[in-house]
Amino acid sequence: MARIILILVIAAIVESIGVAFLSGGLKEINGVKEVTASEIWRVAKSGVTNGKIILGVALEAAFFGALCYMLSKRDVSFIWPMTSLGFIFTTLAAGMFLHEKVSPARWAGVVLIALGAGLASYSESVKEQPGGSSPPPAASATFHPE
């Protein structure tokens, strides 16, 4: 469990920095002003040459790889809520890298999300304790050619 939590925290930090870089890059190229084919083409063309957007996409891809690994090891009902810890790191990254002013009300919302993730984590630790309510492992079907 400690390994998954460590991967989750590192992945959340990587994703948060990626989101900040994506936002900064999109602001540099003036983002999407309207949803038209020509406007989407303009943004896509500008995006592939913008270092911040490229780095942001690479960091988001790294997060996705870590997410796939974690989902292969644990319940989605545990992993997905825990990824909400990224909201804390993203809010911090927005303040540090993008110089956004984050209001107390916004911070309160981020803290509430983190508390929910804590509840999800607690439910996982209870499940793993001896005598917990975890179901027995499923029997694996093995193919035996005759």
C-alpha positions as CSV (number, residue, x, y, z in Angstrom):
1,M,0.0,0.0,0.0
2,A,2.9,2.4,0.8
3,R,4.3,2.0,-2.7
4,I,0.9,2.9,-4.3
5,I,0.6,5.9,-2.1
6,L,4.1,7.0,-3.0
7,I,3.4,6.5,-6.7
8,L,0.1,8.4,-6.3
9,V,1.7,11.4,-4.6
10,I,4.5,11.6,-7.2
11,A,2.0,11.2,-10.1
12,A,-0.2,13.9,-8.6
13,I,2.7,16.3,-8.4
14,V,3.7,15.5,-12.0
15,E,0.2,16.0,-13.2
16,S,-0.2,19.3,-11.3
17,I,3.0,20.7,-12.8
18,G,1.8,19.4,-16.3
19,V,-1.6,21.2,-15.9
20,A,0.2,24.4,-14.9
21,F,2.5,24.2,-18.0
22,L,-0.5,23.5,-20.2
23,S,-2.4,26.5,-18.9
24,G,0.6,28.7,-19.2
25,G,1.3,27.6,-22.8
26,L,-2.3,28.0,-23.8
27,K,-2.3,31.5,-22.5
28,E,0.8,32.3,-24.5
29,I,-0.8,31.2,-27.7
30,N,-4.2,32.8,-26.8
31,G,-6.0,29.5,-26.4
32,V,-9.2,28.6,-28.2
33,K,-11.4,31.7,-28.8
34,E,-14.2,29.9,-30.6
35,V,-14.9,26.3,-31.6
36,T,-14.3,26.3,-35.3
37,A,-12.1,24.0,-37.4
38,S,-9.8,26.9,-38.3
39,E,-9.4,28.0,-34.7
40,I,-8.7,24.4,-33.5
41,W,-6.1,24.1,-36.3
42,R,-4.5,27.4,-35.3
43,V,-4.2,26.3,-31.7
44,A,-3.0,22.8,-32.6
45,K,-0.3,24.2,-34.9
46,S,0.8,26.7,-32.3
47,G,0.7,24.1,-29.6
48,V,3.1,21.7,-31.2
49,T,5.8,24.4,-31.2
50,N,5.2,25.7,-27.7
51,G,7.6,24.3,-25.2
52,K,5.2,24.7,-22.2
53,I,2.4,22.8,-24.0
54,I,4.8,20.0,-25.1
55,L,6.2,19.7,-21.5
56,G,2.6,19.8,-20.1
57,V,1.5,17.0,-22.4
58,A,4.5,14.9,-21.6
59,L,3.9,15.3,-17.9
60,E,0.2,14.4,-18.3
61,A,1.3,11.3,-20.3
62,A,3.6,10.3,-17.4
63,F,0.7,10.7,-15.0
64,F,-1.5,8.6,-17.3
65,G,1.1,5.8,-17.3
66,A,1.3,5.9,-13.5
67,L,-2.5,5.9,-13.3
68,C,-2.7,2.8,-15.5
69,Y,-0.2,1.1,-13.3
70,M,-2.1,2.0,-10.1
71,L,-5.4,0.9,-11.6
72,S,-3.9,-2.4,-12.4
73,K,-3.0,-3.0,-8.8
74,R,-5.8,-1.5,-6.7
75,D,-9.6,-0.8,-6.9
76,V,-10.7,2.1,-9.1
77,S,-12.9,3.2,-6.2
78,F,-9.8,3.7,-4.2
79,I,-7.3,5.1,-6.8
80,W,-9.6,7.5,-8.6
81,P,-10.7,9.5,-5.4
82,M,-7.1,9.5,-4.3
83,T,-6.0,11.3,-7.5
84,S,-8.0,14.2,-6.2
85,L,-5.0,14.9,-4.0
86,G,-3.7,16.5,-7.2
87,F,-6.1,19.4,-6.6
88,I,-3.9,20.5,-3.7
89,F,-0.7,20.3,-5.8
90,T,-2.4,21.9,-8.8
91,T,-3.7,24.8,-6.7
92,L,-0.2,25.3,-5.3
93,A,1.3,25.1,-8.8
94,A,-1.2,27.7,-10.1
95,G,0.0,30.0,-7.4
96,M,3.7,29.4,-7.8
97,F,4.1,29.0,-11.6
98,L,1.1,31.0,-12.9
99,H,0.9,33.6,-10.1
100,E,-2.8,33.0,-9.6
101,K,-4.4,34.4,-6.5
102,V,-6.4,31.6,-4.8
103,S,-9.2,32.8,-2.7
104,P,-9.9,31.3,0.8
105,A,-13.2,29.9,-0.6
106,R,-11.4,28.0,-3.3
107,W,-8.8,26.7,-0.8
108,A,-11.7,25.5,1.4
109,G,-13.1,23.6,-1.6
110,V,-9.7,22.0,-2.2
111,V,-9.5,21.0,1.4
112,L,-12.9,19.4,1.3
113,I,-11.8,17.3,-1.7
114,A,-8.7,16.2,0.1
115,L,-10.8,15.2,3.1
116,G,-12.9,13.0,0.9
117,A,-9.7,11.4,-0.5
118,G,-8.6,10.7,3.0
119,L,-11.9,8.9,3.7
120,A,-11.3,6.8,0.6
121,S,-7.8,6.0,1.8
122,Y,-9.1,5.0,5.3
123,S,-11.6,2.6,3.8
124,E,-8.8,0.9,1.9
125,S,-6.7,0.5,5.0
126,V,-9.6,-1.0,6.9
127,K,-10.2,-3.4,4.1
128,E,-6.6,-4.7,4.3
129,Q,-6.7,-5.4,8.1
130,P,-7.1,-9.0,9.2
131,G,-10.8,-9.6,9.8
132,G,-11.7,-6.8,7.4
133,S,-14.5,-7.1,5.0
134,S,-12.4,-7.9,2.0
135,P,-13.7,-10.7,-0.2
136,P,-11.5,-13.8,-0.7
137,P,-9.3,-13.7,-3.8
138,A,-11.0,-15.0,-6.9
139,A,-9.9,-18.4,-8.1
140,S,-7.9,-18.1,-11.3
141,A,-8.8,-20.2,-14.2
142,T,-5.7,-22.0,-15.7
143,F,-5.8,-23.5,-19.1
144,H,-4.5,-27.1,-19.2
145,P,-4.2,-28.5,-22.7
146,E,-5.1,-32.2,-22.8
